[in-house]
Every structure is written in C-alpha cells, then in structure tokens.
Amino acid sequence: MMPHPERVTRNVMMSWHPDSWGDQDTGGDYTPWMRMFMNARVAMG
C-alpha cells in the first residue's frame, strides 16, 4: 500500500486519530503528515 499524505493534511480529514490529539494536535490542526510538506517548503527556500 502506498500512503497518500496529501489526502490527510488536517486532523478533520483523518478517519482516525488518537484521543490525546483532541481536535487539534500539538502542531495546530495539521496532522503529522503535513510536517513532510512544511519541511519540503523550508528545504526549497
């Protein structure tokens, strides 16, 4: 299976997430998958 991180960049888009995240995780309302895109943007300049 190939993951599709672009489909779950916000918590509201996820079918499941840990209860400890609540409506927002520690990074705001973005999922951990969004970190990959944020890091790519920083790397590109």
Secondary structure, DSSP 8 states (H G I E B T S, - for coil): ----GGG-SBGGG-S---GGGTTSBTTBSB-HHHHHHHHHHHHH-
